Amino acid sequence: MIQQDLTALRARFFSAFDAQDAQVLWQGKPTINLNETKPYSRLLIEPGARELVEMGNSRTYLQLGLITLSITIPKGVGLAVGYDLRDKFDNLFRDWRSADRAISIRGSSDTLTENDTHFILRIRFRWESFRTL
């Protein structure tokens, strides 16, 4: 069940994002050499709680989780490119439902932090799926 959700969420992301948008890292991707003078992104899909919501001949489970895109932007580049990537991610996932109608995206939140050399812009969506075994 969780693997179906991870595959669908990752496929949705990569239907719109590629290396030209920003260097993208994600779980399970081989290590790459980042060019830290350019923006880069980290995609994190975190399954959370799972609970049985319907019993019977087939059992239906509710799976909750978070999908986060962290965009790291060198201060010399400026925030505009980060907000463009943030808007693209937001437009891709806001109110989205998977083709099989199992996954739906709920509310989002944004944060902006910085260190000496980079801005870090994070956008996070809550997702849930209902799947029957």
Secondary structure, 3 states (H helix, E strand, C coil): CHHHHHHHHHHHHHCCCCCCCCEEEECCCCCCCCCCCCCEEEEEEEEEEEEEEECCCCCEEEEEEEEEEEEEEECCCCCHHHHHHHHHHHHHHCCCECCCCCEEEEEEEEEEEECCCEEEEEEEEEEEEEEEC
